[in-house]
Amino acid sequence: MAYFATNLACDLWFVSWVVAMLWSSRAAKRAPAKAENAHWLPTIAGFALLIVAGNVKSPLDPVVLAIWWLPGLWSPVIAWAMFVVCLTGLFFTWWARIHLGRLWSASITRKADHRVIDTGPYGIVRHPIYTGLIVAAAAVACQTGKPLGYAGVILIILGFTIKARLEERFLKQELGASAYDAYARRVPMLVPFWPGRAA
């Protein structure tokens, strides 16, 4: 039941996110397409593995689940706790999305009125949308308890880290290295409270 609720929350998030793509101002400049392609493969593969882990049966499932659901180590209470963690991650992405407003873009771009945003969730991490999605993905993987799901999370982290670094290099060029480096020194990239450093 907890896994069903988590899937429903993720589906609703995805639909709302796609609809919200209309709420974005036009890009003044885009990063080269080749630069962006580097992050898509691990990110898409990671989410695909996460979906497969939750929806496809394998001969190893009984063994994995027997270990994962050992009494005292795992319970429906923990499964529901992972649902709450997933929701927290998804809400964090929406907080960031709303805070960014029309400056948001699915691709690496500079908008006409672009500036460094360092308030709200952007005062906690420089890429709160990626952080929220990683947290949600990790919670889903914990619910399935399958190695394939954890492999998916690792790929998702890799993909978002690559994209974050590409995005930061682009924004430093477009908005000025001094302003962005000062922000990067104050605020960590993906992990809250991790020491910040310039990209």
GROMACS elastic network, one bead per residue, 0.5 to 0.9 nm:
[ bonds ]
;  ai    aj funct       b0    kb
    1     4     6  0.50570   500
    1     5     6  0.62495   500
    1     6     6  0.86217   500
    1    76     6  0.89394   500
    1    79     6  0.89652   500
    1    80     6  0.86713   500
    2     5     6  0.50860   500
    2     6     6  0.61666   500
    2     7     6  0.86554   500
    2    76     6  0.76527   500
    2    79     6  0.59922   500
    2    80     6  0.53790   500
    2    81     6  0.88316   500
    2    82     6  0.82816   500
    2    83     6  0.63699   500
    2   143     6  0.82202   500
    3     7     6  0.61539   500
    3     8     6  0.85871   500
    3    54     6  0.85774   500
    3    79     6  0.74241   500
    3    80     6  0.81446   500
    3    82     6  0.88840   500
    3    83     6  0.73521   500
    3   140     6  0.76510   500
    3   143     6  0.65526   500
    3   144     6  0.79013   500
    4     7     6  0.51082   500
    4     8     6  0.61908   500
    4     9     6  0.86621   500
    5     8     6  0.50829   500
    5     9     6  0.61901   500
    5    10     6  0.86629   500
    5    80     6  0.89416   500
    5    83     6  0.72611   500
    6     9     6  0.51044   500
    6    10     6  0.62197   500
    6    11     6  0.86167   500
    6    80     6  0.88166   500
    6    82     6  0.83981   500
    6    83     6  0.54505   500
    6    84     6  0.85613   500
    6    86     6  0.70529   500
    6    87     6  0.77930   500
    6   139     6  0.89650   500
    6   140     6  0.72825   500
    7    10     6  0.51022   500
    7    11     6  0.61118   500
    7    12     6  0.86091   500
    7   140     6  0.83302   500
    8    11     6  0.50726   500
    8    12     6  0.61501   500
    8    13     6  0.85083   500
    9    12     6  0.51952   500
    9    13     6  0.60898   500
    9    14     6  0.86268   500
    9    83     6  0.88011   500
    9    86     6  0.84090   500
    9    87     6  0.71662   500
    9    90     6  0.84468   500
   10    13     6  0.50054   500
   10    14     6  0.61404   500
   10    15     6  0.87297   500
   10    86     6  0.83324   500
   10    87     6  0.83299   500
   10    90     6  0.77857   500
   10   136     6  0.84751   500
   11    14     6  0.51031   500
   11    15     6  0.63126   500
   11    16     6  0.86445   500
   12    15     6  0.52320   500
   12    16     6  0.61381   500
   12    17     6  0.84871   500
   13    16     6  0.51983   500
   13    17     6  0.60067   500
   13    18     6  0.86458   500
   13    90     6  0.70718   500
   13    91     6  0.89497   500
   13    94     6  0.88235   500
   14    17     6  0.50702   500
   14    18     6  0.62218   500
   14    19     6  0.86891   500
   15    18     6  0.52492   500
   15    19     6  0.63148   500
   15    20     6  0.86540   500
   16    19     6  0.51586   500
   16    20     6  0.61152   500
   16    21     6  0.88157   500
   17    20     6  0.50122   500
   17    21     6  0.64431   500
   17    94     6  0.84989   500
   18    21     6  0.53226   500
   18    22     6  0.79536   500
   19    22     6  0.62509   500
   19    23     6  0.82071   500
   20    23     6  0.53289   500
   20    24     6  0.80051   500
   21    24     6  0.63372   500
   21   104     6  0.84787   500
   21   105     6  0.77045   500
   21   106     6  0.79137   500
   22    25     6  0.86116   500
   23   101     6  0.76022   500
   23   102     6  0.59916   500
   23   104     6  0.83075   500
   24    27     6  0.87681   500
   24   101     6  0.71394   500
   24   103     6  0.62401   500
   24   104     6  0.59966   500
   24   105     6  0.67079   500
   25   101     6  0.88534   500
   25   102     6  0.50713   500
   25   103     6  0.63599   500
   25   104     6  0.78783   500
   25   105     6  0.83704   500
   25   111     6  0.68246   500
   25   112     6  0.81002   500
   26   102     6  0.86047   500
   26   103     6  0.87285   500
   26   110     6  0.89676   500
   26   111     6  0.63608   500
   26   112     6  0.74843   500
   27    30     6  0.67767   500
   27   103     6  0.87178   500
   27   105     6  0.82500   500
   27   109     6  0.59625   500
   27   110     6  0.57747   500
   27   112     6  0.66568   500
   28   109     6  0.73347   500
   28   110     6  0.56438   500
   28   112     6  0.52046   500
   28   113     6  0.88038   500
   29   108     6  0.88201   500
   29   109     6  0.56273   500
   29   110     6  0.51897   500
   29   111     6  0.69115   500
   29   112     6  0.83321   500
   29   174     6  0.89030   500
   30    33     6  0.81412   500
   30   107     6  0.77315   500
   30   108     6  0.60483   500
   30   110     6  0.63846   500
   30   111     6  0.88766   500
   30   170     6  0.88967   500
   31    34     6  0.84735   500
   31    35     6  0.69580   500
   31    36     6  0.72519   500
   31   107     6  0.80409   500
   31   108     6  0.55906   500
   31   109     6  0.59869   500
   31   110     6  0.84238   500
   31   166     6  0.87015   500
   31   167     6  0.82522   500
   31   170     6  0.67688   500
   32    35     6  0.54732   500
   32    36     6  0.68368   500
   32   108     6  0.86530   500
   33    36     6  0.52231   500
   33    37     6  0.63597   500
   34    37     6  0.52806   500
   34    38     6  0.73108   500
   35    38     6  0.61770   500
   35    39     6  0.84288   500
   35   166     6  0.72958   500
   36    39     6  0.61576   500
   36    40     6  0.72225   500
   36   107     6  0.76601   500
   36   108     6  0.73646   500
   36   162     6  0.89488   500
   36   163     6  0.70602   500
   36   166     6  0.74418   500
   36   167     6  0.88189   500
   37    40     6  0.54112   500
   37    41     6  0.72947   500
   38    41     6  0.66867   500
   38    42     6  0.81334   500
   38   159     6  0.79215   500
   38   162     6  0.72872   500
   38   163     6  0.78186   500
   39    42     6  0.60719   500
   39    43     6  0.62816   500
   39    44     6  0.86894   500
   39   158     6  0.78263   500
   39   160     6  0.67812   500
   39   161     6  0.81466   500
   39   162     6  0.55749   500
   39   163     6  0.54896   500
   39   166     6  0.89345   500
   40    43     6  0.51890   500
   40    44     6  0.58972   500
   40    45     6  0.82478   500
   40   159     6  0.65641   500
   40   160     6  0.87766   500
   40   163     6  0.83742   500
   41    44     6  0.54724   500
   41    45     6  0.59429   500
   41    46     6  0.83692   500
   41   155     6  0.88891   500
   41   159     6  0.73959   500
   42    45     6  0.50632   500
   42    46     6  0.58039   500
   42    47     6  0.86244   500
   42   152     6  0.86002   500
   42   154     6  0.88879   500
   42   155     6  0.50888   500
   42   156     6  0.62305   500
   42   157     6  0.85556   500
   42   158     6  0.66558   500
   42   159     6  0.50083   500
   42   160     6  0.86085   500
   43    46     6  0.51055   500
   43    47     6  0.63999   500
   43    48     6  0.86173   500
   43   152     6  0.84333   500
   43   153     6  0.89477   500
   43   155     6  0.60438   500
   43   157     6  0.76995   500
   43   158     6  0.73533   500
   43   160     6  0.68401   500
   44    47     6  0.53005   500
   44    48     6  0.60980   500
   44    49     6  0.86478   500
   44   155     6  0.84899   500
   44   156     6  0.76272   500
   44   159     6  0.82959   500
   45    49     6  0.61571   500
   45    50     6  0.86084   500
   45   152     6  0.69889   500
   45   155     6  0.70040   500
   45   156     6  0.78200   500
   46    49     6  0.52141   500
   46    50     6  0.62688   500
   46    51     6  0.87682   500
   46   149     6  0.81968   500
   46   150     6  0.89645   500
   46   151     6  0.71235   500
   46   153     6  0.59588   500
   46   154     6  0.71956   500
   46   157     6  0.84800   500
   46   158     6  0.89983   500
   46   159     6  0.82633   500
   47    51     6  0.62307   500
   47    52     6  0.86020   500
   47   137     6  0.79538   500
   47   149     6  0.86744   500
   47   152     6  0.60087   500
   47   153     6  0.75519   500
   47   155     6  0.81998   500
   47   156     6  0.68000   500
   48    51     6  0.51607   500
   48    52     6  0.61371   500
   48    53     6  0.85526   500
   48   152     6  0.72772   500
   49    53     6  0.59649   500
   49    54     6  0.86337   500
   49   148     6  0.60420   500
   49   149     6  0.59294   500
   49   150     6  0.85734   500
   49   151     6  0.72626   500
   49   153     6  0.83934   500
   50    53     6  0.51751   500
   50    54     6  0.64953   500
   50    55     6  0.88195   500
   50   137     6  0.75367   500
   50   140     6  0.76403   500
   50   141     6  0.66297   500
   50   144     6  0.89577   500
   50   148     6  0.68517   500
   50   150     6  0.75981   500
   50   151     6  0.80110   500
   50   152     6  0.52215   500
   50   153     6  0.72014   500
   51    54     6  0.53219   500
   51    55     6  0.61688   500
   51    56     6  0.81924   500
   51   149     6  0.77554   500
   51   152     6  0.87719   500
   52    55     6  0.51955   500
   52    56     6  0.52897   500
   52    57     6  0.85192   500
   52   148     6  0.77994   500
   52   149     6  0.77944   500
   53    56     6  0.60144   500
   53    57     6  0.78378   500
   53    58     6  0.88848   500
   53   141     6  0.78672   500
   53   144     6  0.68482   500
   53   145     6  0.86081   500
   53   146     6  0.62880   500
   53   147     6  0.79861   500
   53   148     6  0.55463   500
   53   149     6  0.51938   500
   53   150     6  0.88947   500
   53   152     6  0.86794   500
   54    57     6  0.82183   500
   54   140     6  0.82089   500
   54   141     6  0.79968   500
   54   143     6  0.84979   500
   54   144     6  0.58091   500
   54   145     6  0.89810   500
   54   146     6  0.81498   500
   54   149     6  0.75468   500
   57    60     6  0.83612   500
   57    61     6  0.66422   500
   58    61     6  0.54612   500
   58    62     6  0.85639   500
   59    62     6  0.72453   500
   59    63     6  0.84095   500
   60    63     6  0.54456   500
   60    64     6  0.61853   500
   60    65     6  0.85786   500
   61    64     6  0.51355   500
   61    65     6  0.58886   500
   61    66     6  0.82758   500
   61   146     6  0.76623   500
   62    65     6  0.52359   500
   62    66     6  0.58621   500
   62    67     6  0.86255   500
   63    66     6  0.51189   500
   63    67     6  0.63915   500
   63    68     6  0.86077   500
   64    67     6  0.53577   500
   64    68     6  0.60551   500
   64    69     6  0.85420   500
   64   145     6  0.71985   500
   64   146     6  0.65834   500
   64   147     6  0.84279   500
   65    69     6  0.57290   500
   65    70     6  0.83426   500
   65   144     6  0.83287   500
   65   145     6  0.69600   500
   65   146     6  0.78774   500
   66    69     6  0.55458   500
   66    70     6  0.63837   500
   67    70     6  0.55669   500
   68    71     6  0.89838   500
   68    73     6  0.74488   500
   68    74     6  0.66354   500
   68   144     6  0.89986   500
   68   145     6  0.62647   500
   68   146     6  0.86674   500
   69    72     6  0.83451   500
   69    73     6  0.67089   500
   69    74     6  0.50614   500
   69    75     6  0.66962   500
   69   145     6  0.87724   500
   70    73     6  0.55331   500
   70    74     6  0.61388   500
   70    75     6  0.83149   500
   71    74     6  0.62463   500
   71    75     6  0.72434   500
   72    75     6  0.73522   500
   74    77     6  0.79588   500
   74    78     6  0.61982   500
   74    79     6  0.78160   500
   75    78     6  0.53259   500
   75    79     6  0.64523   500
   75    80     6  0.88356   500
   76    80     6  0.61444   500
   76    81     6  0.84132   500
   77    80     6  0.52164   500
   77    81     6  0.61510   500
   77    82     6  0.87493   500
   78    82     6  0.62265   500
   78    83     6  0.86454   500
   78   143     6  0.84524   500
   79    82     6  0.51696   500
   79    83     6  0.65286   500
   79    84     6  0.89733   500
   79   139     6  0.88938   500
   79   142     6  0.80215   500
   79   143     6  0.57768   500
   80    84     6  0.64494   500
   80    85     6  0.86945   500
   80   143     6  0.87363   500
   81    84     6  0.50754   500
   81    85     6  0.62846   500
   81    86     6  0.86497   500
   81   139     6  0.87705   500
   82    86     6  0.60409   500
   82    87     6  0.85132   500
   82   136     6  0.86074   500
   82   138     6  0.87385   500
   82   139     6  0.50493   500
   82   140     6  0.71223   500
   82   142     6  0.71319   500
   82   143     6  0.66368   500
   83    86     6  0.50663   500
   83    87     6  0.62125   500
   83    88     6  0.85898   500
   83   136     6  0.86032   500
   83   139     6  0.69447   500
   83   140     6  0.77200   500
   83   143     6  0.82321   500
   84    87     6  0.50457   500
   84    88     6  0.60931   500
   84    89     6  0.86709   500
   84   139     6  0.86320   500
   85    88     6  0.50035   500
   85    89     6  0.63117   500
   85    90     6  0.87337   500
   85   135     6  0.71893   500
   85   136     6  0.66591   500
   85   138     6  0.88816   500
   85   139     6  0.61622   500
   86    89     6  0.51578   500
   86    90     6  0.62935   500
   86    91     6  0.86377   500
   86   132     6  0.84232   500
   86   133     6  0.84684   500
   86   135     6  0.64851   500
   86   137     6  0.72145   500
   86   138     6  0.78958   500
   86   139     6  0.53973   500
   86   140     6  0.69539   500
   87    90     6  0.50275   500
   87    91     6  0.60013   500
   87    92     6  0.84255   500
   87   136     6  0.69511   500
   88    91     6  0.51336   500
   88    92     6  0.60885   500
   88    93     6  0.87727   500
   88   132     6  0.75771   500
   88   135     6  0.80947   500
   88   136     6  0.75363   500
   89    92     6  0.50613   500
   89    93     6  0.64922   500
   89    94     6  0.89254   500
   89   129     6  0.85449   500
   89   131     6  0.74435   500
   89   133     6  0.60024   500
   89   134     6  0.75633   500
   89   135     6  0.52441   500
   89   137     6  0.85661   500
   89   139     6  0.89056   500
   90    93     6  0.51883   500
   90    94     6  0.65134   500
   90    95     6  0.87788   500
   90   129     6  0.84204   500
   90   132     6  0.57469   500
   90   133     6  0.64829   500
   90   135     6  0.82392   500
   90   136     6  0.63606   500
   91    94     6  0.50479   500
   91    95     6  0.61169   500
   91    96     6  0.85856   500
   91   132     6  0.75798   500
   92    95     6  0.50704   500
   92    96     6  0.62598   500
   92    97     6  0.85573   500
   92   121     6  0.75870   500
   92   128     6  0.68796   500
   92   129     6  0.69176   500
   92   131     6  0.81617   500
   92   132     6  0.53919   500
   92   133     6  0.85132   500
   93    96     6  0.51446   500
   93    97     6  0.60448   500
   93    98     6  0.86576   500
   93   121     6  0.88674   500
   93   128     6  0.62476   500
   93   130     6  0.74990   500
   93   131     6  0.77793   500
   93   132     6  0.51947   500
   93   133     6  0.69605   500
   94    98     6  0.60012   500
   94    99     6  0.82704   500
   94   129     6  0.76048   500
   94   132     6  0.87951   500
   95    98     6  0.53595   500
   95    99     6  0.60321   500
   95   100     6  0.85590   500
   95   120     6  0.81164   500
   95   121     6  0.69914   500
   95   128     6  0.86646   500
   95   129     6  0.85863   500
   96    99     6  0.50085   500
   96   100     6  0.59981   500
   96   101     6  0.85119   500
   96   120     6  0.74881   500
   96   121     6  0.57019   500
   96   122     6  0.71546   500
   96   127     6  0.85720   500
   96   128     6  0.61040   500
   96   129     6  0.61682   500
   97   100     6  0.52206   500
   97   101     6  0.62263   500
   97   102     6  0.87919   500
   97   104     6  0.67532   500
   97   128     6  0.88130   500
   97   129     6  0.72534   500
   98   101     6  0.50660   500
   98   102     6  0.85188   500
   98   104     6  0.88271   500
   99   117     6  0.88454   500
   99   119     6  0.83518   500
   99   120     6  0.69001   500
   99   121     6  0.77746   500
   99   122     6  0.85416   500
  100   103     6  0.56549   500
  100   104     6  0.58191   500
  100   117     6  0.74245   500
  100   122     6  0.87831   500
  101   104     6  0.61295   500
  102   105     6  0.80533   500
  102   111     6  0.85832   500
  103   110     6  0.80639   500
  103   111     6  0.61889   500
  103   112     6  0.87913   500
  103   113     6  0.79138   500
  103   114     6  0.66006   500
  103   115     6  0.87606   500
  104   107     6  0.88706   500
  104   109     6  0.88374   500
  104   111     6  0.86455   500
  105   108     6  0.68593   500
  105   109     6  0.68071   500
  105   110     6  0.88229   500
  105   111     6  0.88204   500
  106   109     6  0.85101   500
  107   167     6  0.89158   500
  108   163     6  0.83704   500
  108   166     6  0.80159   500
  108   167     6  0.58135   500
  108   170     6  0.77043   500
  108   171     6  0.87143   500
  109   167     6  0.81518   500
  109   170     6  0.81036   500
  109   171     6  0.82457   500
  110   113     6  0.82023   500
  110   114     6  0.60076   500
  110   115     6  0.87866   500
  110   170     6  0.85214   500
  110   171     6  0.73339   500
  110   174     6  0.72207   500
  110   175     6  0.86099   500
  111   115     6  0.86343   500
  114   117     6  0.87958   500
  114   175     6  0.77563   500
  115   175     6  0.66948   500
  116   171     6  0.85981   500
  116   175     6  0.75311   500
  116   179     6  0.75728   500
  116   180     6  0.68789   500
  116   183     6  0.79249   500
  117   120     6  0.86127   500
  117   122     6  0.63847   500
  117   123     6  0.81705   500
  117   126     6  0.86595   500
  117   183     6  0.89558   500
  118   121     6  0.79120   500
  118   124     6  0.84071   500
  118   125     6  0.87981   500
  118   126     6  0.76555   500
  118   183     6  0.71174   500
  118   187     6  0.82804   500
  119   122     6  0.51627   500
  119   124     6  0.80978   500
  120   123     6  0.54965   500
  120   124     6  0.73131   500
  121   124     6  0.51754   500
  121   125     6  0.65027   500
  121   126     6  0.80109   500
  121   127     6  0.84896   500
  121   128     6  0.61222   500
  121   129     6  0.89696   500
  122   125     6  0.52647   500
  122   126     6  0.51673   500
  122   127     6  0.68519   500
  122   128     6  0.63904   500
  122   187     6  0.79477   500
  123   126     6  0.70451   500
  123   183     6  0.89232   500
  123   186     6  0.84329   500
  123   187     6  0.62947   500
  123   188     6  0.88319   500
  124   127     6  0.88438   500
  124   128     6  0.76388   500
  124   187     6  0.62989   500
  124   188     6  0.72383   500
  124   189     6  0.88429   500
  124   190     6  0.88071   500
  124   191     6  0.84947   500
  124   192     6  0.57720   500
  124   193     6  0.74228   500
  125   128     6  0.55521   500
  125   131     6  0.78392   500
  125   187     6  0.56555   500
  125   188     6  0.51376   500
  125   189     6  0.53437   500
  125   190     6  0.55055   500
  125   191     6  0.65706   500
  125   192     6  0.57102   500
  125   193     6  0.81529   500
  125   194     6  0.89073   500
  125   196     6  0.88736   500
  126   164     6  0.86603   500
  126   183     6  0.83190   500
  126   184     6  0.74176   500
  126   187     6  0.62596   500
  126   188     6  0.61932   500
  126   190     6  0.65324   500
  127   130     6  0.55890   500
  127   131     6  0.63479   500
  127   132     6  0.88023   500
  127   164     6  0.70049   500
  127   188     6  0.87073   500
  127   189     6  0.60720   500
  127   190     6  0.58545   500
  128   132     6  0.59512   500
  128   133     6  0.85034   500
  128   189     6  0.84753   500
  128   190     6  0.68752   500
  129   132     6  0.51571   500
  129   133     6  0.62500   500
  129   134     6  0.86404   500
  130   133     6  0.51613   500
  130   134     6  0.61314   500
  130   135     6  0.86277   500
  130   157     6  0.84601   500
  130   160     6  0.61783   500
  130   161     6  0.84793   500
  130   164     6  0.82684   500
  130   190     6  0.72303   500
  131   134     6  0.51540   500
  131   135     6  0.62186   500
  131   136     6  0.86644   500
  131   157     6  0.88464   500
  131   160     6  0.85747   500
  131   189     6  0.88089   500
  131   190     6  0.54571   500
  131   191     6  0.70934   500
  131   192     6  0.88331   500
  132   135     6  0.51538   500
  132   136     6  0.61980   500
  132   137     6  0.85906   500
  133   136     6  0.50474   500
  133   137     6  0.60195   500
  133   138     6  0.85086   500
  133   156     6  0.87536   500
  134   137     6  0.50661   500
  134   138     6  0.60742   500
  134   139     6  0.86092   500
  134   153     6  0.70768   500
  134   156     6  0.69087   500
  134   157     6  0.64866   500
  134   160     6  0.84403   500
  135   138     6  0.51745   500
  135   139     6  0.62891   500
  135   140     6  0.87954   500
  136   139     6  0.51681   500
  136   140     6  0.63662   500
  136   141     6  0.87408   500
  137   140     6  0.51337   500
  137   141     6  0.62155   500
  137   142     6  0.86634   500
  137   149     6  0.86021   500
  137   150     6  0.89586   500
  137   152     6  0.83542   500
  137   153     6  0.61585   500
  137   156     6  0.81513   500
  138   141     6  0.50421   500
  138   142     6  0.61941   500
  138   143     6  0.87099   500
  138   149     6  0.82826   500
  138   150     6  0.73623   500
  138   152     6  0.89581   500
  138   153     6  0.60190   500
  139   142     6  0.50813   500
  139   143     6  0.63501   500
  139   144     6  0.89647   500
  140   143     6  0.51136   500
  140   144     6  0.65789   500
  140   145     6  0.86162   500
  140   149     6  0.78600   500
  141   144     6  0.53266   500
  141   145     6  0.59660   500
  141   146     6  0.69324   500
  141   147     6  0.83748   500
  141   148     6  0.83580   500
  141   150     6  0.57267   500
  141   151     6  0.89676   500
  141   152     6  0.81175   500
  141   153     6  0.72760   500
  142   146     6  0.77586   500
  142   149     6  0.79092   500
  142   150     6  0.78241   500
  143   146     6  0.84783   500
  144   147     6  0.88765   500
  144   149     6  0.71431   500
  145   148     6  0.87035   500
  145   149     6  0.72396   500
  145   150     6  0.79417   500
  146   149     6  0.53942   500
  146   150     6  0.67551   500
  146   151     6  0.88955   500
  147   150     6  0.51120   500
  147   151     6  0.61604   500
  147   152     6  0.85981   500
  148   151     6  0.50480   500
  148   152     6  0.62484   500
  148   153     6  0.88433   500
  149   153     6  0.64251   500
  149   154     6  0.88357   500
  150   153     6  0.50425   500
  150   154     6  0.63601   500
  150   155     6  0.87452   500
  151   154     6  0.51547   500
  151   155     6  0.63886   500
  151   156     6  0.86963   500
  152   155     6  0.51444   500
  152   156     6  0.61590   500
  152   157     6  0.86718   500
  153   157     6  0.61380   500
  153   158     6  0.85407   500
  154   157     6  0.51612   500
  154   158     6  0.62314   500
  154   159     6  0.86783   500
  155   159     6  0.60689   500
  155   160     6  0.86060   500
  156   159     6  0.50623   500
  156   160     6  0.61386   500
  156   161     6  0.84202   500
  157   160     6  0.53165   500
  157   161     6  0.59886   500
  157   162     6  0.85695   500
  158   161     6  0.51629   500
  158   162     6  0.62047   500
  158   163     6  0.86630   500
  159   162     6  0.52513   500
  159   163     6  0.62502   500
  159   164     6  0.86176   500
  160   164     6  0.59097   500
  160   165     6  0.85325   500
  161   164     6  0.50676   500
  161   165     6  0.62307   500
  161   166     6  0.86310   500
  161   189     6  0.87038   500
  161   190     6  0.80431   500
  162   165     6  0.53280   500
  162   166     6  0.62687   500
  162   167     6  0.85961   500
  163   166     6  0.50794   500
  163   167     6  0.59647   500
  163   168     6  0.84973   500
  164   167     6  0.50564   500
  164   168     6  0.60930   500
  164   169     6  0.86718   500
  164   189     6  0.77867   500
  164   190     6  0.86146   500
  165   168     6  0.51121   500
  165   169     6  0.62430   500
  165   170     6  0.86269   500
  165   189     6  0.89383   500
  165   199     6  0.67147   500
  166   169     6  0.52731   500
  166   170     6  0.62557   500
  166   171     6  0.86676   500
  167   170     6  0.51429   500
  167   171     6  0.60945   500
  167   172     6  0.85416   500
  168   171     6  0.50495   500
  168   172     6  0.59805   500
  168   173     6  0.85765   500
  168   180     6  0.80481   500
  168   199     6  0.65837   500
  169   172     6  0.52190   500
  169   173     6  0.64436   500
  169   174     6  0.87834   500
  169   177     6  0.87739   500
  169   199     6  0.71110   500
  170   173     6  0.52858   500
  170   174     6  0.62635   500
  170   175     6  0.85347   500
  171   175     6  0.55294   500
  171   176     6  0.74292   500
  171   177     6  0.80908   500
  171   180     6  0.75170   500
  172   175     6  0.54093   500
  172   176     6  0.50329   500
  172   178     6  0.79116   500
  172   179     6  0.79053   500
  172   180     6  0.57676   500
  172   181     6  0.76630   500
  172   199     6  0.89019   500
  173   176     6  0.56646   500
  173   177     6  0.63789   500
  174   177     6  0.82959   500
  175   178     6  0.87586   500
  175   179     6  0.73103   500
  175   180     6  0.72402   500
  176   179     6  0.57503   500
  176   180     6  0.64654   500
  176   181     6  0.85784   500
  177   180     6  0.52545   500
  177   181     6  0.57188   500
  177   182     6  0.83664   500
  178   181     6  0.52220   500
  178   182     6  0.61428   500
  178   183     6  0.86892   500
  179   182     6  0.53548   500
  179   183     6  0.64644   500
  179   184     6  0.88074   500
  180   183     6  0.50512   500
  180   184     6  0.61141   500
  180   185     6  0.86521   500
  180   198     6  0.78109   500
  180   199     6  0.88060   500
  181   185     6  0.61380   500
  181   186     6  0.86992   500
  181   197     6  0.76891   500
  181   199     6  0.71784   500
  182   185     6  0.52407   500
  182   186     6  0.65355   500
  182   187     6  0.88590   500
  182   197     6  0.86927   500
  182   198     6  0.74080   500
  183   186     6  0.52526   500
  183   187     6  0.61098   500
  183   188     6  0.89469   500
  183   196     6  0.84621   500
  183   197     6  0.86531   500
  183   198     6  0.79022   500
  184   187     6  0.53089   500
  184   188     6  0.65367   500
  184   189     6  0.72851   500
  184   196     6  0.56689   500
  184   197     6  0.52319   500
  184   199     6  0.68638   500
  185   188     6  0.73861   500
  185   195     6  0.77559   500
  185   198     6  0.54755   500
  185   199     6  0.88713   500
  186   195     6  0.78710   500
  186   196     6  0.54635   500
  186   197     6  0.73607   500
  186   198     6  0.89453   500
  187   192     6  0.81079   500
  187   193     6  0.78629   500
  187   194     6  0.80998   500
  187   195     6  0.73696   500
  187   197     6  0.76395   500
  188   191     6  0.62103   500
  188   192     6  0.62679   500
  188   193     6  0.66391   500
  188   194     6  0.54826   500
  188   195     6  0.57766   500
  188   197     6  0.68228   500
  189   192     6  0.79414   500
  189   194     6  0.80645   500
  189   195     6  0.88762   500
  189   196     6  0.67523   500
  189   197     6  0.80689   500
  189   199     6  0.86529   500
  190   194     6  0.81933   500
  191   194     6  0.55939   500
  191   195     6  0.88663   500
  192   195     6  0.85703   500
  193   196     6  0.80876   500
